[in-house]
Amino acid sequence: MNRRVVVLNHFAAPRGAPGGTRHVELFSRLRRWDATVIGSRVNYLTREPVHLDDDLYRTVPVLPYRSNGAARILNWCSYAVTALVAALRLPRPDVVYASSPHLLTGLAGWALARLRRASFVLELRDLWPVVLVEMGQLSRTSPLYRLLRSLERFLYRKADAIVVLAEGVRRVLVEDEGVAADRVYFVPNGADPADFVPSAPRAALRERYGLDGMVFAYTGAHGPANGLDLVLDAAAEVAEQLPDVRFLLVGDGVAKAALRERAAREGLRNVAFRAPVPKDEMPDLLGAVDVGLHVLADVPLFRYGVSPNKLYDYLAAGLPVLTNTGGEVAALVDAANAGVAVAPDGIADGVRALAGRNAEELRRFGDDGRAYLAATRSRSSLAERVETLLDDLAGARA
């Protein structure tokens, strides 16, 4: 019989839905393990109910929220409680795999592992609480920071293994936090080019989406961390010089209303907004645009501690990439010869650089990026890393 793993991820989305499908896609590829992924009953991007419960993916109720603040913290707490209760009703797992960003999911995962005598894996998609400090949302002297820092260290000690999505996070854990190197596993985000084949010719797709000109598309969350005001800055800067350039922002989040209001107030006619699209529609949307736009706020952590889903989607779709994130993300784009990396406030420079390339040069960026992704970041190869980790933990406990 296969062994069992329970995955706790507040923001997990089922295959084909908007949002983070990482865990459903990875754990559905396991051969020797039966997995159950437990996510929120409300999609964090669309705020719509998720209507799916099956053997692999299950949902739990959570308290609603509309902006950052106390309601959002209660939302995290409610997921930790309802996910723990739901997981306790499942057959006993051999491994509990709990994914951040918020640490209450990790706490629920540790509690479940203790109660069911299972191994405990902590996955770090963001380094909390340092990212909150660097974004100006939390002070290092606040009681909440000290509480979160204590919880963070507790989880590092209790985890049988820690999965990181960026090599920079591994260095922090080993060099600054004293975590043994053999307990840290690198499993970045990824995508498969075969999943990003559009269903129609490019001309038909552009007509379907009403696109013209050279379209730079951003697909993902619209929150403080995403730095999308920097895109509006660039749109204003290049509007007269590059009248054929368009910026398409696809997704949702707490900052979207303010972004739309600013674009309207400043008369940015080269910026358009769209609601999130299902994951299974993403190949068509990306097949209709010209450049994938990866943007983050100017936060030091983002130079070494992120593995952005949208970047891999762009590479899988064969799009040239423009990123304003330095460090590991910029190094990946350069290594793949997939596009242009600029300073956080240099998006306009990157737009001018790509707008000045001919069609053959842009096609080469897309082809090289897709080939690099297939060789180093395919979902199937990443699932093999996860399965090896689970096997090692199960063998050590046997």
C-alpha angles and dihedrals in degrees: 000000000000119000120244133240127184116205120203114198119152092202101039114137127200120250111285096021127111114267137032111353093163098114098042090050095045100042094043087063096057115116104192099035136068111216137196118193115200116202139163119286087230121065106236093217102044097026085222125130117266108232102199136096120163140141093285104034127039132170135214131199120261135185114261126247135178105190142010113291141070094331091058092051089051087051089057092047092050092052092050091053099042094043091051092049092047093048092051088060092058126086112279111281126219091214134024113206114194122186129202155202089137114045096222088078088056091049091051089049093052091048092050092048091051094047094047096037092239134141115266125224120187116200117200114206091163132015105246134226095009093066090057090052094048091050091052094245096114137030122227088227096055122107089234091057091050091049093050092045091053090049091048093053091045091055092047089055096045100045116101087206136005121212117206128191096204130045090226090065090053089056091051092050095047101037102032105024099037096235112159110254093229090061093058120085126188114221109155127190117272147163140211120241089216088066093057103059108129120233097226141026117285095249091055092048093051090051091049092054095038095240129159135164124023106325123207106194130199116192119187148051121349101213139126092273093056096067096214092158084074088062091053089049089055093045090055092047098052100034096102098032095048107028093168094059118101131188117213117192112194121186142043142257145133093294098050098090092052091047092052091048092051093048090051093045093051095041095239098174091169091067124081130180128211134183118251114283125216114264091245089059093051095088090060094045093048090044089060099051132070108221134023111229117210113188135173133169117263097268121145093224091061091065092069110007110061138083103186118210094207092057091058091046090056092049092048090051091053095245125149109245132225114193131176093194118104130202118038096002093051090045091053093050090049094046090051093045083228102142142296133328119199139174117282091262094036100087092117090055090052092049090052091048094052095040087057094057121095123238094262093053092049091048090052091054090053095046094047092048092050092049091049091050093049090052099045113016111033116143091235094056091045091051088056089057090052092048091050090052092050092047091051092051094047091048093050091051095045 
